[in-house]
Structure formats: C-alpha cells, structure tokens
Amino acid sequence: MRPFFSRDEQRDRPSVPETANRTGGEQFTVIGRIRVTIAVVVVVGVLTWAWWWVSSDDGIKQAGEEARPQIGPPIRSLQPSEFLNTSADYVGSEACAECHQDEVNSFARSGMARSMRTVDLETEPPDTRVSHEPSQRVLRSTRRDGKLVHSEEISGGETPWIVGEHEIRYIVGSGAHFSMYLCEIDGFLVESPLTWYTAKPEWAMSPGYDSPNHLGFQREITAGCLFCHAGRATAIDDSYHRIRIDELAIGCERCHGPGSLHIASHSGAVKSAPGDHKPPYDLTIVNPARLDRDRAEAVCHQCHLQSRAYVDPRGRSLADYRPGQALEDFQHYYRSTDPRQQMQVVGHAEQMMLSRCYKASESLTCMTCHNPHLTPDVADRPAHYRRICLACHEAPGTSQCRATVTQRQQTHPADNCIDCHMPTTPTTTLHTAVTHHRIGLHDDDEVAGDSRPPRPQTAEALEPLHDLSGYHPLDRQRSLGLATLKRVFQLGMDSGPDARRLWKRSQALLTQAHRAGLSDSDVDATLAQLLFADDTSRAIRHAASALEDPDIGVESRLNSLYALASHFHSRNRPDASLRYLDQLIQMRRSASDWELRGLCQLQQRKIQAAIASLETAVAIDPELLPAHDLLAQLYDDQGLRAQSAGHRRKVRRLREVFRSRKPKF
C-alpha cells in the first residue's frame, strides 16, 4: 500500500518523489511550516493555525458524528487457486538449492537474482565528487576505513557545511542500468542522493533528485519500496522504514510461492493417505507454466505492472499476494483511457497489453520472451528474440514482415525484429534507453517520447485494468476515489484546474462511499487529508476514526497521527499533541515530526527538550530555516552565543541558497 499523504510513488516501486518547495522557506512561520510532499507521508500543503482550528474543545469527542460505520459490505473472498502453497511459509532460496541446484544456477544469471546486494568495495565504481549546481550541493562517494560513505554538503560560504555523511548499507539494482545506494540512519532506511548509471557510465543524482529542492538523505525506503527489489523485506514493529531484510535479492519463492509445504511433502514429513487422488502435477509449489495466462502474468505483474494509479483493495495489500492467485484480489490498477502516453520506465506490462500481438494471442506472456532460467548472452540476444518472433510469424495464416530485404538489412544487427517493432526509447529518469514493449510499428516521434500531447486527464479518464465486477459497488467506488487522488499527486498539486477537479472528484467518491456504510480506515484517513482545508472539524474526526481500526495500515496511521498532533498543537494542547508525536518518531525519521515536537515542548516551557528536538529536526532536514532561526533565539536566551551564531550563519546561508533557486526571468 502506498502513502496517501506521500510524494508517490510511486510503488511507486521504487517510488519517484518530488521534493518540497523550499525556495520560499524563509517566509514560512515556524508553527505553520508543514511541507508539501508526494513520497513522504506528511500532510499536503503548508497548513496554518487556522486550518487546524475547530470550533469547540470537544471536536474530537464528537467522533460519533463521523465514526466509522458498523455496517457495510463484507470483504470479497479470495478467488480459488488449485495450488496448495498459497498459505505456506517462506523458507528462502538456499533451501531450494538443496534439490534444484541447476535451476538456482540458471536463475543466478538473471538480473532479478542481482536485484539487491551489500557493498563490495572491490567492484564498486570509482570514488567521485559531484557538484549539483541547481541545489548548490556537493555530493561524494568515498571509500573510507573499509566502508563506502556517501556525503553531501551545501557549497559556497566561508566554510564547508556538511549536511549528511552516511555509510552505505545496501545497493539496489542489478547493475545492468543503474545501482542505487541505501543507508541506515538511526535505524531507518533511506536512499542516497547519488546513483551510479551504468550506460554513461557515471555518478549522477538519483531519480527524482535532479532539482533545486531535492530531499538529500530524507527519502524513506519502506518495505513497499523494496517489494520489487529485495527477496523479502519486513517493517520492524509496524514502523514505516525500520526494515529487516529477510532475503537480499529476488529469489525462487517470488515466482514459485512459499516453499515450506513443498519441502515437507518431498521430505516425507507429509504423507498421503492410501487411495488419495494424485494430481497430474505437483500442487505444493507453483510452476508458472501451469497457470492460465492471467495468473501467469500476475507473477510478473506483481512488480512489472506499474499503471497510472494503483491502490490496495479493502483488507488486503500486494504484500499478501502469492503466485497462483488472482492479482486483482490484492491490488487494483487503473489506467488512463488515453493510450497516447509517454513511455514509463516500468510500464512495460501495460504497453504489452496494448499490443496487437498480445490481444490476438491466447498464449503470449512475459515469459514467452523472458525466461528467468534462460538469460541469453548479449551477443546472442537479437537472434534469440528473432527466433521467438518467427515462431509465430512464420506460421501459416500469420502476418509476415512487410519490410523489404534492403530495409531489414539496415537494422542493427541486420534483420532484427526488435529494432523496428520494439525499439529502445530514451528515458531521463534512469539516464539510459529501455525497450518499448508495445509491439508494433513505431514512428520516430513515438520512439523519441511521443510528441503528441495527451488529452487532459479527468476523474472519468481512469478505468480499472482488470475486471473488478466481482467487487461490491462501494469497494469499486472506494478504489476509484483513492486512485483519483493518486492521479492528483502525479499531476502535481499546483498543476491547475485539472488537479483541483480531480481532488474534488476523489472527495465526492469517498464521502459517498463512507456515508453509504463503507467501514474503512484508509477512506477515513484520506478524507481527513481531503477535508483539511475546507472542513477541519470533519477532517480531524475522520483521522480519529481511522485510528480506531486495529488493522489500520501504516501510511493511514501516520497520516492520522500527524493530523491529530498538528490539531492539538494548534489548540495549545501540547500534552495531547506529544502523545501522537511520540508514536510518530518511533515509526519514521521525519524533520516535520521533530520540529512540531519542539514547538509543543516550547508550549510546555521545556526549553532544553525543545532545543534537543529542534536540533534533531535540522539534522534530518538542514534546510529548515525557521527551526534554525528559532534555535538561534533560544540559544541567545540561554546565553550560548557560539551556538546562536552558528545557527544565524546557517540562516544567512540558506537565504542566499533560496534566493539563488528562484526562477530568473
């Protein structure tokens, strides 16, 4: 599940966030400074005290008015699967290797088997220094004392201002296109601003970071982010990004399902009763080749289907999916009704589904071309994929290539089907070219990114990718409402009337579903977000109602906790606010939480505690100018002139940086 108050992404997956706009940071009030984000789970908008104010002290006590209803449609039952291991336990790929070493060895040649790794200094790219002019920051990757360290400093000024320096813990990516670097700070997993791009080859800013206001070492890496990059990753103690890595790279069980039942069956631990019917093939482990096309595709689509928007259905998430099951039971995917979209880096599955080849075939799947146990050498790939194409297109009654012999000899290499029908397309996100997966005839404009502008998007321009008719109408309305809000995040909150119209459409859909009796903490938490600006009283009651759900998802929990903490702070009730903030700081590493905590402690006149919280806030986000300004004043009041002068220097430097980032006309 993706955060509703986030910069999503994105699942994501990995999410591609936009940073908060800090160019006018010096104009924010200390109390009202709550930054807009789309991959960090924070309240959208710079909220002032008035936004959080409710008319009476019993605003929360009136929760019965908006309490989650006790009625509503039951959660849809899972569609059946013939395979028996959908409820088995994971055992890890090493257990598979005891009997299936050849298969493990062949899979090891695939990119998936190298999707995540730890640091090996012998094979890492050379040390570097990257000067990023838009943000006025200098970033470094350095080998030091047997470790790989990434650091960041704000350039200029009389002395260097190092704002982050952290040891790299994990590396994401097979290295075929890129390697992204993760570090663990105070127990929380975050992304480094530096990425190695193999195609260049060079160090450059991580995806989403090449902007004046990037996040530095603040982009959270959650279990959801790692779902498609790690074998298995689990959030610790229901936190947002304290992560335990159970298996580094994608392994056997990602495609074949949990292996405990299979091992028990073949080790004699589970014995069949005499006369038991023996199935035609082993049902204790999934072989994707035994699945029908939709469920075989689902095995790949759990990671490679990245549509316009996607949301968790009520009561389940993508993490609950197991091979052999129907994907729409665990994730609802939405696409634009306009097929003319610029290529998305991980949009291959949706592109394939638009292909005439795919629509006309009953057997074409991802695995037709991509067998994880058969990875051809680079030199052999054109001939390998050509043979796959000709297996269908040389058959009687199928369409044949209409290009002349001369034209076919001009491809690289000669007579290469892929060069014409699945051309490589440049991407700015990964600084490389990827294969377009809509099989067909492509003109030059389309290969360059399709210069034709898409039609304006509206709420009605989203449609489900799968058949959701088996869901209750309220569940379909809920999913469309949540997906519509995600579309707002993609367009950008300040993108104009389209975004505002979608915002209102999402609010209407979810309000109607709630009033019709749909009991759901995700709906409550999202309505809290949608209503903040116009009806704070209702928004706060929705947040309180969401927290009544013992099974509330982590993103909805974060959003609701932050809303209530901010509300009670604005009401000058710091004790109540701190009860929520103390939960938040255990769940995530967020400058906003620590800043608000410091302000609450000032309301309690606990000056030393407030200073400690504000120092933590600026350590996480060094560009929190109001917090630096307040710290300078507090140190002055304490007679600590050196500390005060240090923060005043940072205030002056940040004002210079913010001014330099303003557009020049």
Stockholm file with secondary structure:
# STOCKHOLM 1.0

chainA/1-665         MRPFFSRDEQRDRPSVPETANRTGGEQFTVIGRIRVTIAVVVVVGVLTWAWWWVSSDDGIKQAGEEARPQIGPPIRSLQPSEFLNTSADYVGSEACAECHQDEVNSFARSGMARSMRTVDLETEPPDTRVSHEPSQRVLRSTRRDGKLVHSEEISGGETPWIVGEHEIRYIVGSGAHFSMYLCEIDGFLVESPLTWYTAKPEWAMSPGYDSPNHLGFQREITAGCLFCHAGRATAIDDSYHRIRIDELAIGCERCHGPGSLHIASHSGAVKSAPGDHKPPYDLTIVNPARLDRDRAEAVCHQCHLQSRAYVDPRGRSLADYRPGQALEDFQHYYRSTDPRQQMQVVGHAEQMMLSRCYKASESLTCMTCHNPHLTPDVADRPAHYRRICLACHEAPGTSQCRATVTQRQQTHPADNCIDCHMPTTPTTTLHTAVTHHRIGLHDDDEVAGDSRPPRPQTAEALEPLHDLSGYHPLDRQRSLGLATLKRVFQLGMDSGPDARRLWKRSQALLTQAHRAGLSDSDVDATLAQLLFADDTSRAIRHAASALEDPDIGVESRLNSLYALASHFHSRNRPDASLRYLDQLIQMRRSASDWELRGLCQLQQRKIQAAIASLETAVAIDPELLPAHDLLAQLYDDQGLRAQSAGHRRKVRRLREVFRSRKPKF
#=GR chainA/1-665 SS CCCTTSSCCCCCSSCCCCCCCCTTGGGSCTTTCCCCCSSSCCCSSCCCHHHHCCSSTTTTGGGGGTCCCSCCCCCCCCCCCSCSGGGSCCCCHHHHHTTCHHHHHHHTTSSGGGSEECCCTTTSCCCEEEEEGGGTEEEEEEEETTEEEEEEEECCSSSCEEEEEEEEEEEESCSSSEEEEEEEETTEEEEEEEEEETTTTEEEECTTCCSTTCCSTTCBCCHHHHTTTSSEEEEGGGCSSCEEEEESSCCHHHHHCCCHHHHHHHTTSSCCCTTCCCCSSCCSSCCGGGSCHHHHHHHHHHHHCCCSEEECCTTCCGGGCCTTSCGGGTCEEEEESCCCCCCCTTCHHHHHHTSHHHHHCSSCCHHHHCBTTBCCCGGGHHHHHHHHHHHHHTSTTSCCCCSCHHHHHTSSSTTCHHHHHSCEEEETTTTEEEECCSCSCCCHHHHTTCCSCCCCCCGGGEEESSCCTTSCHHHHHHHHHHHHHHHHHHHCTTSCHHHHHHHHHHHHHHHHHHHTTCCCHHHHHHHHHHHTTTCHHHHHHHHHHHHTCTTCCHHHHHHHHHHHHHHHHHTTCHHHHHHHHHHHHHHCCCHHHHHHHHHHHHHTTCHHHHHHHHHHHHHHCTTCHHHHHHHHHHHHHTTCHHHHHHHHHHHHHHHHHHHHHSCCC
#=GC SS_cons         CCCTTSSCCCCCSSCCCCCCCCTTGGGSCTTTCCCCCSSSCCCSSCCCHHHHCCSSTTTTGGGGGTCCCSCCCCCCCCCCCSCSGGGSCCCCHHHHHTTCHHHHHHHTTSSGGGSEECCCTTTSCCCEEEEEGGGTEEEEEEEETTEEEEEEEECCSSSCEEEEEEEEEEEESCSSSEEEEEEEETTEEEEEEEEEETTTTEEEECTTCCSTTCCSTTCBCCHHHHTTTSSEEEEGGGCSSCEEEEESSCCHHHHHCCCHHHHHHHTTSSCCCTTCCCCSSCCSSCCGGGSCHHHHHHHHHHHHCCCSEEECCTTCCGGGCCTTSCGGGTCEEEEESCCCCCCCTTCHHHHHHTSHHHHHCSSCCHHHHCBTTBCCCGGGHHHHHHHHHHHHHTSTTSCCCCSCHHHHHTSSSTTCHHHHHSCEEEETTTTEEEECCSCSCCCHHHHTTCCSCCCCCCGGGEEESSCCTTSCHHHHHHHHHHHHHHHHHHHCTTSCHHHHHHHHHHHHHHHHHHHTTCCCHHHHHHHHHHHTTTCHHHHHHHHHHHHTCTTCCHHHHHHHHHHHHHHHHHTTCHHHHHHHHHHHHHHCCCHHHHHHHHHHHHHTTCHHHHHHHHHHHHHHCTTCHHHHHHHHHHHHHTTCHHHHHHHHHHHHHHHHHHHHHSCCC
//
